[in-house]
């Protein structure tokens, strides 16, 4: 007899699909389709979806210098250690 094989849960499947479809880590800059003057970027921890807790979101607004990638990079360690 063979031992039964444990099948992954639907939540595990969804997390694996999301990791395959979406950018993890620092994302490219994306322009808003409605008004390309507005852009954004993200840092998505590579561990997202692997823990039991729902993730938390931090939104940081840049100043008039529009140095938003610097904010993304500065919050990278925070995102890794707090999700």
C-alpha positions in Angstrom: 0.0 0.0 0.0 1.1 3.5 -0.6 0.6 6.3 1.8 -1.9 9.0 0.9 -0.4 12.1 -0.6 -1.5 15.3 1.1 -2.9 17.7 -1.4 -2.2 21.5 -1.1 -5.0 23.6 0.1 -6.8 26.1 -2.2 -5.1 28.9 -0.2 -1.7 27.4 -0.9 -2.6 27.1 -4.6 -3.8 30.7 -4.8 -0.6 31.9 -3.2 1.6 29.9 -5.6 -0.4 31.3 -8.6 -0.1 34.9 -7.3 3.7 34.5 -6.8 4.0 33.2 -10.4 1.9 36.0 -11.8 2.9 39.1 -9.9 6.2 40.9 -9.4 7.8 40.3 -6.0 10.6 42.5 -4.5 11.0 46.0 -6.0 8.6 46.4 -8.9 9.1 48.5 -12.0 7.6 52.0 -12.1 4.0 51.9 -13.4 2.2 55.0 -14.9 -1.5 55.5 -14.2 -3.5 54.8 -17.4 -5.9 57.6 -16.7 -3.2 60.2 -16.2 0.4 59.1 -17.0 1.8 62.1 -15.0 1.0 59.9 -11.9 3.3 56.9 -11.4 3.9 54.4 -8.6 6.1 51.6 -7.6 5.9 48.9 -5.0 8.0 46.7 -2.8 6.3 43.3 -2.4 8.0 41.0 0.1 9.0 37.7 -1.4 7.5 36.0 1.6 4.0 37.4 0.8 1.3 34.7 1.0 3.6 32.2 2.8 2.6 33.1 6.4 -0.6 32.6 8.2 -1.2 36.4 8.9 -2.8 38.7 6.3 -0.2 41.2 5.0 -0.2 44.8 6.1 0.1 47.7 3.7 2.2 50.9 4.1 1.7 53.8 1.8 4.4 56.5 1.6 3.9 59.7 -0.3 6.9 61.5 -1.7 7.5 65.2 -1.7 7.8 67.5 -4.6 11.1 66.0 -5.8 9.2 62.9 -7.0 11.9 60.5 -5.6 9.4 57.7 -5.1 11.8 54.9 -5.9 14.0 56.0 -3.0 11.0 55.6 -0.7 10.4 52.1 -2.1 14.0 51.1 -1.5 14.1 52.7 1.9 11.1 50.7 3.1 12.3 47.4 1.7 13.7 46.0 4.9 10.7 47.2 6.8 8.4 45.3 4.5 10.5 42.2 4.7 10.6 42.1 8.5 7.0 43.2 9.1 5.1 40.8 6.8 
